[in-house]
Amino acid sequence: MAGCIALCESIRELLGLLVDEPTLKGFGYPDKPVDELLEAVIRRCGHSPASPDDYNYMDRLRENSKLLFTVVIDDNAVKTLLNNQTVDEVILHVLRLAKS
């Protein structure tokens, strides 16, 4: 459960860095659960988020985070990181870079 909370907080922070506040508020931020916010951002960018039928909650968060990095952000450096690290590690890496 602690891993879920940490991942959710990291994704929420990541969305706060990547998406402007009025858009996030339009999606229901800060009251909506992070999985719904993440899916709304992915849909807004013209892509389909991972289905709850195919993944459990944690795996869906990770798949949708990966989708955010690979198709929404489309950054080769991040794609390279995803080949060598877990999604959780990449999220933390991006957050560290943003804070430095």
ABEGO torsion letter per residue (X at the ends): XAAAAAAAAAAAAAAAAABBAAAAAAAGOAABBAAAAAAAAAAAAGBBBBBAAABBAAAAAAAAAAAAAAAAAGBAAAAAAAAABBAAAAAAAAAAAAAX
